[in-house]
Each structure stands twice: as C-alpha cells, then as structure tokens.
C-alpha cells in the first residue's frame, strides 16, 4: 500500500517510525529523529531531511547504520532471513540465482571487505547487477576507511531514496 505525502506529514511519531523507519535498514531511529521536521513539501525534501539526519549523526551511529545492512549473498540471504526490502533488492541484481562458484566468490569478497573495514559492503543492488557489484568490491577495497564510510553512506542514501519512492504515492 502506498501512502501520500500529506498522510505522512500527518502521522504521529510512532506511525511515522513504523512506516518510514524501514527505509533505512534496521534503523528506525533515523525516521524518529526526522519526524519533527514535518511537514515536508516533497518526497525529495523528506529524503534530504532523512539523509541530513544521518550526516549529522555521530561516527558511531553512522557505523551502526552501515553495520545494520546484510552482506550481499551472505548468511541472511542464504538462510532466507533478509528483510523483505533487502530480499527484493538483492534479487533485482540477480543475486538470488547464483552458481555455487559465484556464491563462494561473493563470500570471499565479503570476508575480505569485513577484514579491511569492519562492516559489510553496501551497494545499491537495485542500481547494479552482479558483475558491477563484484567490480565494486575490487575498486572499493582500495579505499581508505574514511572514503569507504562515505561511499557506503552514499549507497545507503540511494537505497533509501528507492525505498521511499516505493512507499509513497506520487
């Protein structure tokens, strides 16, 4: 069910968190911290406000947001315990139909990435296919931790924008 912006603007804090909270993976506090900035004139303004909440967060809060994301083709995906949104996003990139060798390659890349940065590799799967994602691992493993935190957050903002569009009636 899609919701109109006017309806979002009229929600109480709890309902706003319930509806907007899933836009950021397992991080409803972002919606809660943004709720008081209502009303939003456009969906883009709401997205910008949500992203500003993240940008204003502490370093630890930003890392917690990144760490809330599942590994691509990781344990949660293989066990079928991804959020509905993540499952659909990974499927749109073709990550639900991989060979055994491809699964092993993703797991190897996930392990290397975790070892280097201490958090999961985050990329907007809906905007990529498996080949681009694998190339992204190679490229981003060369980043500094600071660059990679920023890159991961920018990818999270792309994911959030697509999820917000899915949620709202235009």
Secondary structure, DSSP 8 states (H G I E B T S, - for coil): --EEHHHHHT--HHHHHHHHGGGSTT-THHHHHHGGG---SSHHHHHHHHHHHHHTS-HHHHHHHHHTS--TTSHHHHHT-S-HHHHHHHHHTTTTS--HHHHHHHHHHHHHHHHHHSS-----GGG--HHHHHHHHHHHTTS-HHHHHHHHHHHHHHHHHHHHHHHEE-
